[in-house]
Amino acid sequence: MSLKTITILNRLSIQPIPLGHPQNTQAIVDQIKQCSKLYQLEMIYATMVKTNANQDCFLSNQFVTACSSFRRMDYAILAFTEMEKPNVFVYNALIKALVHCHHPFTALDYYKHMLRARVWPTSFTFSSLVKACCLVSEFGFGESVHGHVWKHGFKSHVFVQTALIDFYANVGKIIESKRVFDEMPERDVFAWTTMISGFLKAGDLGSSRRLFDETPERSTATWNAMIDGYARVGDVASAELLFNQMPVKDTISWTTMINCYSQNKQYAESLVLFEEMRRYKVSPDEVTMASVISACAHLGALDTGKEIHNYLMQNFFDLDVYIGSALIDMYAKCGGLERSLLVFFKLREKNLFCWNSVIEGLAVHGHAVEALAMFDRMERQHVKPNRVTFVSVLTACTHAGLVEVGRQRFLSMTRDYSILPGVEHFGCMVDLLSKAGLLEDALFLIRSMKLEPNSVIWGALLGGCKLHKNLEIAQVAVDELMVLEPYNSGYYTLLVNMYAEVNRWGQVAKIRQMMRELGVGKRCPGSSWIEMENEIHQFSASDKSHLASDEIYSILAELDVQLKRAGYLPALPAGHVIDALQGKALDRALVKQKQASTNSMGVERSLRSISVGRDTTYKLMG
């Protein structure tokens, strides 16, 4: 008996579970199946040792499987080590459990141990071993296992060959995967589906579709795989066609199609399909709900998001990290920060995505100090941040103008966490420095980057130049932007307005001439959204397509008069300065602001608080 076994027995002050006669194997099996706590598992093993039942291969098999569900492979290995003659079923149970708990190298070691003990593998052994190779993602290991499959006579076994198809596809060896498939004397529907999925992983949509059409018997999983493949390449129409042709749809089918819409930014369609799914009385799972909540977040549909949250509670969904993180993100993006925090603190377990979502939510809502405090709290709980975390942290520093704190956090990425800053992190730092007026420092940081700065970085610098009226550095930024995005009119317009503000009309004319020569026109108008009575209304600049357009503009005009009387002046976006200087009607420009259109509709239709996609900025006249 090992020291660890003795330690477990000594630690248990209670008596072993009364099982009657030591040979009552079924009683022990029943206790193992009913086991829900770790201490119960320890009690069961103590009983097995004291009754010598730990030498029973069937009981040891059951015990090892139970250890896997608790992810206590140390107990499983302990039980295995205490056995004098474990049979192939015990070896299979241990190897499978090790793979399940993500210990692939240890699983391969016990396979070698098995061969040395002259215990010969079965098809179940190789199925687990191939999965271990998938976790390792080592082509050499997989080839060795494939060789053993041939050596031990399992080259015609459908279950094993299908696992090999999946392995080769996962390591990017689609030719080898297809070769295994072609050499199979018999293929079941699972083999066909695995090969179709393999082609999809390789990005070969054409081959996967041809194989799909050749499949003699398609399962629901086969259809789901093909729909998901079309979703990945953005072919929503083909995905819809297949979805509508499916003879039988399960929860995964509906979820895959909902995800297809979301992945391709058709969020409203996601919500419509979810409602249809409910009408057909198909029960959604956690993945479905997370996808639908995400669609609400992108639409800014706070009321719909609240309804879905209520649906979750009424249908007894667990508030796990998967659904919880989606709710945190949705509430934060829809303006419901208090609800976002409430969900966060209700979660029993929090993964990194939960922390990232709440830090980002605090940061974008202007609660920089709280966002940084949440980051510190995350560190104290030994949750390691990732690249996304630092984007949110640096964003918080930018909103609060915390230059030195931002610099320290930026340096700590590499120093404390070995995370190399990406373009997005440099973009945050350039934005922080530029808004603080440290334009020379921002330009120096860009010049010192080992990465190639993109248009977002130069655009952040240009924005800082506009704010602090630095034409010299602004021209440098625009010169770079003209190379990266020569047909983006926004950058030209911003520079034109900067020159116009200081009456440098020669430069204004020069830039406008350049725009004409390049064929640069006005940018596509931005959009704003408002949700009222579970309906999403969208507006864009100078938009008059809405059915209530006349009423909206009328209310907007009234609001404009009242705001002026109260001493507020609209902060005009770039592009209106030239119009104003040339004597065009300022009031007409104000009335046509699309974001004010959104707000006026909310005032017209409701006196209560509403959720608006973006806010119009006003400043008090001095």
N, C-alpha and C positions, 0 to 999 in steps of 0.2 A: 504494500500500500504506500502510495507516494505521500510526501510531506504535505502537499496541498490538500489531498483527500483528508488526511488526519486533521488538518487545520479547519476544514469545513465541518467535519464531524464534531470537533471540540467547540466550535463557535455556536453550534445549535444546542441551546440549553433545553429545548423541548424534546419530547420523545418522538421517535419515528411515527409516521402515519400508521395507525393500526390497519393492517391489511389481512389479518387472519393467517392462514397457512402461508409459509414462505414461498410455496410454489404457485400461489394464486396470481399468475401472470396477468390475467385480464383485469384484476383489481388495480394493479400498477398502471396498466395501459389507460384505464379510465381516469386515474388520478392525473396522469400526464396530460391527457386531452382536456381536462377541466382546469388545468393550471393557468392562472392569470397573473400571478405575482412571482417575482424572482425568489423570494424566500420560500415559496411553496415548491419551486423547482429544486432548491437546495434540500428541503425536507425529503422530497421524493428520492433524490440521489442518496441521501443518508440511509434511507430505508433499503434501497437497492444494495448498498455496500454491506449493511449489517445482515442482510438475508442472502448475500452472495448472488443476488439477482443481477448484479452489474456484469456478470459473465454471460448472461443470456443475450444472444445476438439480436433477437427480435426486440427486446426491451431497450437495449442500447441504441438500436436504430431509432426507436420512438423518442428516446431521450435526446439524442443528437439533433433530431428534427425540431424538438421543442426548444432547445438551446438556440437554434437558428432564429426562431421567432422573437426571442429576447435579445438577439444579437450578442450573445455571450459565448463566443467561440472558444474562450479559455475553458469553460466548463465542458464543452463538447470534446475538445482535445483531451482534457483530463479524463473523461469517461472512456474515451477510445484508448488512451495510454494504459489504463488499468485493466483492459481486456487481455486475456492470454491469447485467444485465437479469434480475432474479428474475421467475419466472413465478408463476402463481396457486397452484401447488402449494407453492412455497417460502413465499409469503405465508401460505397456510393452515397450513403446518407451524409457522411462527413465531407466528401468532396463537393457535393451539391450545396451543403450548408455554407462551406467556405466561399464558394462562388457567390451565393446569395448575399453574403455579408461583405463582399468585395475584398476577398483575400485570394486573388487568383494565383499568386506565386506559391502560397502555402498549399493550395489545392493541387498544383502540379507536383509539389514535393511529396504529398501523400499518395499521388498516383505512382510515383517512383517507388515509394515505400511498399505499395501494394504489389508491384511487380517483383520486388526483392523478396517479398513474403510468399511469392508464387501463388498469389490469388489473382485469377484471370478476370480481366474487365468484361463488362457487358455493354450493350448499346446505351444504357443509362449512364454508364461511366463516361463514355465518349461524348454524349450529349452535354454533360456538365463541363467536361474538359474544353470542348470547343467554345462554350460560353466564357470560360476562364480566359481563353486566348483572345476573345473579343474585348474583354476588359483590359487585357495587357496591350492590345493593338500591336503585337509583335508578329510580323509575318513568319519569322523563323520558328517560333513556338507552334504556330498553327500548322506549318508544313510538317513539323515533327509529329504532331498529333495525327495529322492526315495519314502519315506513313504508318503509324500504329494502327489506325483504322483498317488499312489494307492488310497489315501483318496479322491482325487478329480476326480477319474474315468478316468485317462489317461494311465492305465497300458497296454492298447492294442494299443496305438497310436504309429505308426511306427517312426515318427519324434522324439518323446520324448524318446522312448526306445533306439533308435540309439545313441542319446546323452548320455544316461546312459552307454551304452556299451563302448563308448569312454572314459567316466569319469573313470570307474572302471579299464580300461586298463591303463590309464594315472597314476593312483595311485598304480599300481602294483598288482591289484586284478583281475587277469585274469580269475580265477574260477568264481567269481561273474559276470564278463563281459560275459562269455560264458553262464552262467545261464540265464541272461537277454535275450541273443540271442536265446537260446533254447525255452524260454517261449513265444517268440513273435508268435502270431497267423499268422501274415503275415510279410514277409520280402521283402524289395525292394533291388535293386542293391547297394544302398548306405549302407544299413545295413550289407550286405555281405562284402563289401569292408572295412567297419569300423572294423568288427570282424577279418578279415584277417590282417589288420594293427595292431590290438590289439595283436594278436599272435606274429607278427614280433617285436613289442615293447618289448614283454616278452622274446624274443630270441628263440621262439619255431617255427623254420622254418618248421619243419615237419608238425605240425598241420595247419600252414598257407597254406602250399602247398596242403594238403588234402582238406581243405575248398575251396581253389581256384579251384581245380578240380571238386568239387561238385557244385560250383556256377552255377545256371541255366542260368544266363544272365550276362556276364562280361562287365563292362564298361571300357573305356580307363583308368580310375583311378584305377580299379582293377588290370589291367596288370601292371600299373606303380608301384603300391604298392609292387607287387610281385618281380618285377625287382629290386627295391630298397632294398628289403629284401635280395636277393642274393648278392647284392653289399656289404651290411654291413658285411656279413660273408666271403667275398672274393671269392665267387663262380662266377667268371666272365663268365665261359663257360655256366652255366645255365641261367645267366642273358642275355647273347647274344642269346641263343636259344629262350627264351621267346620274346625278342625284335624282332627277325626275324619272329616269328610266329604271332605277333600282326596284327589284320586285319586293324586297323586304329591307326596311331601314331600322337599324338599332340606334341606341343612344350615341354611339361613336359616329354613325353616319351623320346624324343631325349636327353633332358637335363639330365634325370635320367641315361641313358646309358653312356653319356659323363662323368658324375660324377662317375659312376661305374668304368670306366677305370682309372680316376684320383685317386680315393680312393685306388685303387690297384696298383698304380705306373706304369700304362701303359699309360704314358702321350702322347706318339706318336700316339697311337690309338685314344685318345681323339681328337686330332687335325684332324686325318683322318676322324673320324665320323662327326666332325663339318663341314668339307668340303662337305661330303655327304649330310648332313642336308641342306646346302645351295643349293646344286644341285637339291634337291627335293622341293626347294622354300618354306621351312618351316621357318618362321620367328623366330629367337632366341629371348629370353628375357634377362633381366639383369642377372638372375641366370646362364643362359647358358654362357653368355659372361664372367662372373666372373670365371666360371670353366675353360673355354678355356684359359683365361689369366693366371690362376694359372698353367695350364699345360705348357705354354710357360716358366713360371718362373722356374719350376722344370727342364726343358730341357735346360735352358740357351739359348732359341731360341729368341734372341733379334730382329732379322729382322722380324720373324713371329709375334712377339708381336707388333712391330710397324705397321705392316699391319692390325692387328686386331684393334689397336687403331684408325687407319684411317677409318676402316669399321664402328667403333662406331660413329665417327664424321659424316661420309657420310650418315648414317642411323638415325641421329638425336637422338641418345641415350643421356639421361641426364647423366652428370658427377656427379652422386650421390655418397654417401659415400661407397656404395656397390661396384660399378665398380671402383670408384676412388681409394679405398684402394687396390684393386687387381692390378691396374696399377702401383701404387706406389711400391708395393711389387715386381712386375715383373721387372720393370726397375732397381730397386736396386739390385736384385739378378742376373740380366743379365749384370751388369756393366754400365748401363745407369743412373748413379746417378743424373746427371743434369736434365734429363727428369723426373726422379722420383720426384725431388724437384719441378719442374715446375708444374706437376700434383697436388702435395700437395698444393701449394700456389694458384692454380686455384679453388680448391674446396671451394664452399660457406659454406658448413657445413663439419665439420671434427669430426668423431667419434673416440673412443679410438683406434680402429684398425688402422686408418689412422696415428695417432700419433706414435703408436708402430712400424708401418712399416717404417716410415721415420727415426725414431731414430735408428732402427736396421740397416737400409741401411747406414746411416752415420757411425755407429759404425763399421760394418764389412768392410767398405772401408777405415778405418783408420782415419776418421775425428772425433776423440774422443771429442775434444773441442766443435765442432759444434753439436754433438749428445747430449752432456750435456747441451748446451745452448738451444737446442730444448726441452729437458726435462723441463728446467726452464720455458720456454715459455708456455709449456703445463700446468704447475702448475699455472702460472699467469692467464690462461684462465679457471681455476677452473675445469679442466678435471682430474678426479681422476685416477692415474695409477693403473695397476694391476700387477700380478706376471710376466707376459710377459714383461711389460715395464722395470721392474728392471733387468731382464736377459740382455736386450739390454744395459741398463745403465752400468751394471757391466762389460759387454763385452767391452764397449767403454773404461772404466777405465783400463781394462787389456791391450788393444791395445796400450794405451798411457803410461802405467806404472804409472798411478795415484793411488798409493796405499792408501794414506790418504783419497782422495776423494772417492775411492771405499769403504773404511771402513765406512765412514760417510753415504754414500748412503745405504749400507747394514744395518746399524743400524736404519736408518730412515724408513725402511720398516715396522718394528714393531712399532717404536716410533710414527711415524706420520700418518701411514696408516693402522695400525693393520693387516698387512700382515705377516703371519708367513713364514720365509724363507723355501723354499723347497730344495730338493737335487740339483736341477739345480742352485739355487743361491749359495749354498755352493760350488758347483763345480766351479762356476765363481770366487769366492773368493779364493779358493785353487789355481786356475790357476793364478790369479793376484799375490798372494803372492809368488808362486813358481817361476814364471818368473822374479820376482823382487829379487830373491835370498833369500827370507825370508822363507826358508824351514822349520826351526824349528817352526815358527809361523803357517805355513800351516799345519804341522803335529799336532800341538796343537789344531787348529781349527777342524780338522777331529776327533781327540780324544774326543773333547767336544760336538760333534754333538749328539742331541737326536735321530736323524734319523740314519738309517743304511747307511753308505757310500757305494756307488756303484763303479763299475769299472771305470766309467768316472772320479770320484773324485780321486781315487788312480792313474789312468792314468795321470791326470794332474800333480799330485805330482811327478810321475816318470819322466814326461817330464821336469819338473823344475830341477830335480836331474841330468838329462842328460846334460841340459844346463849349470849347475853350477858345474858339475863333483863331485857330492856328492854321493859316493858309499854306504855309511852307510844307509842313509835314502832311497836310491833307493832299497836296499835289503829289507827294511821294506815294501815298496810299492809293490814290486814284490811278496813277501810272501803273502800279502793280495790278490793280483790279481790272484795268482795261485789257491786260494780257490774259487774266484768268477768266473774266466774264465780259467780253467786249460788247455784248448786246444787252447788258443789264442797265436800263436807263436810270435806275435809282441812284447809282453812284455819281453819274454825270449831273443829275438834277441837284443832288446835295452840294456838289462843288459849285455849280452855277449859282445856287442861292447864297453860298458863302461869299462868292465874289460880288454878287449883287448887293449884299448887305453893306459892303465897304465901297460901293459905287465904282467897281472896276469893270465897267461895261465892255471894254475891249476884250477882256478874258471871257466874259459871258457870251459875247458874239462868237468868239473863236471856238468855244466848247460846243455851242449850239450848231455851228457849221459842221464840226466834226461829227456830231450826232446825226445830222442830216446825211452826210456822206456815208456813214456806216449803216444808215437805215435803222437807227435806234429809235424806237417809238416809246410810247408811254407803257409803264408796267401794267400787268394785269391787276385789276383792282383786288385789294384784300377783302376778306369777308369777316363778318361778325355773326354770332348766333344768339338767340334768346329762346328759352324753353318756357312755354306757357300752356297749362292744361295738357301736359304730356305731348305737346306738339313742338317740333323744332322749327323755328323760323330763321331763315338766312337772309342777310343783306350784304350788298357790296356797294362800292362808291357809285354815286349817282343812280342808284338802283330804284326803278319805279315799277318793277314787275309784280310786287306784292299786291294782293287784292285790296288791301287797306292803305295803299300808298298815299292817296290824297289826304286821308285823315292823319296819317303818320307825319307827313310834312307840315300839316297845319299845326299839330301839337308841338312839333319841333320849333316852328317859328315862334309860338307863344313862349316856349321855354327859353329860347334865345333872348327874347325881349326881357324876360324876368331876370335872367342871369346878368345881362348888361346893367339893368337897374341896380342889381345887388353888388355891382362892381367887379364882375368877372369877365375876363377876356379869353376867348378860346386860343389855345396854343396850336397854331396852324401847322400841319405837316409840311415837309419839304415839298416844293412844287407850287405852293400858293404865294410865296413871297414875291415872285416875279409878277404874278397876276395883280397882286395888291399894289406893287410899285408902278405898274403900268396903268393903274387907275381903274381896274375892273372891280366890279361890285364885291366888297368883302362879305356883305350879308349873303349873297348868292353862294359863295364858297362855303359859308358856315352851314347854310341850310342843307347843302348836299353832302355833308360829312356822314358817311355810312354808319359810323358807330353811334352818332347821335340819333340816327334813324332807329337803331335798335333800342336805345334807351326810351325814345318817345313812344314807341309802341307799348313798352312795358308800363309807362305812365298812363297811357290812354286806356289800356285794358285792365290795369290792376293798380290799386293803391298800396298793396302790400309789397314786401321785399321780393325781388326777382333776381334770377341768376343771369348775368350778362357775360358774353364771351370776352369782350374787351371794354375798357372804359375810355371815355373822352377826357382829355387832360385840360384842365383850366388853371389859369394863374391869376392871382389878385392884382389888379392894376395899382401901381405905386403912386 
